[in-house]
Amino acid sequence: MPRTGKKKARPSKKSFSIFDEDERPKDEVGRRKIKRQYEELLGIRIEKLRGRILNRERIDKTVEGIYFICVACKKVCHNLDEGLVEDPENTKNTCNPCAKGGDGGKEKGRAA
C-alpha cells in the first residue's frame, strides 16, 4: 500500500517538471520581486550601502547569484540580470551597463 502512495507522488512531481522549461522567466520575475523587496526594506540606507554585496545565493552547483547595490546607479542589481563588475574590497561593485559607461545608470545616479 505505501508503494502506491509513493508512485502517486512521483507523477505529481513530473507534472511540475513541465514548468522547468519556463524556469528562466520565472527566475527573472522572482529576482525582480526580490529586488523590489530589497529596495523597500533598505529605503534610504541604499545610499549608505551602495557598491556592496547584499546576498549570495547558490542557483545550482556551478552558478552563484549575487544581489548587490551598484555604486553608480544606486539600484539593487543581480549578476545574472545586469551583470557584475566585482570590486575586491566589496565597496565599489558596479553593474555592467554602468561599468561600460552606457546611459543605463550613471546619469540616473547623478540625477538622484
Buried (B, 14 or more C-beta within 10 A) or exposed (E): EEEEEEEEEEEEEEEEEEEEEEEEEEBEEEBEEBBEEBBEEBEEEBEEBBBBBBEEEEEEEEEEBBBBBBBBBBBBBBBBBBBBBEBEEEEBBBBBBBBEEEEBBBEBBEEE
